Amino acid sequence: MEHLSTGRRNPSRDTCEKTIKRILMTEVLENGRNKHFKSAADFMNYFESLYPASDALTKQVQRAIKALDMPRDEHGYFIVNKTVDQFNQENTISNAFKIANVSVDPMESYETVFLYADAPLRSYLIHILSTSETFQGKFLTIVETYNGLILYTQNRNQLIVLLNSLTI
């Protein structure tokens, strides 16, 4: 009778991929980002605790890492749940934000004021309001709409008084 091995078989590449993702997600949830995993070798202690250490196991984990095609951060650590393309796009956006001095303003404290204005003069009104010393700091932005202009402001009443003073 043939002797059957009682050892455990190596995991499939798909199983390795899922396990690697799970390990990385746990790492991110616990530490905010991956600070430990840069290569297949960094996952081997985990896999060798479940499966017999072998060259075949190492190759299977390496194949899984290659198939996942995960981007790496500036320190060489894997980034989970992003494709290389997503990572590159996000870097492009981030760099553009830095160059443009972008800051985020959720606008919860802003209110709107609507100005009815004829179409031919809307662009001109935007220009003169945005370059006016009188209106400097009175609004965040102006948006042209079908019937006029919307101004976003933190001091609605003051802006309305100022605008009404000019319509008399």
Secondary structure, 3 states (H helix, E strand, C coil): CCCCCCCCCCCCHHHHHHHHHHHHHHHHHHHCCCCCCCCHHHHHHHHHHHCCCCHHHHHHHHHHHHHHCCCECCCCCECCCCCHHHHHHHHHHHHHHHHCCCCCCCCCCCEEEEEECCHHHHHHHHHHHHHCCCCCCCCCEEEECCCEEEEEECCHHHHHHHHHHHHC
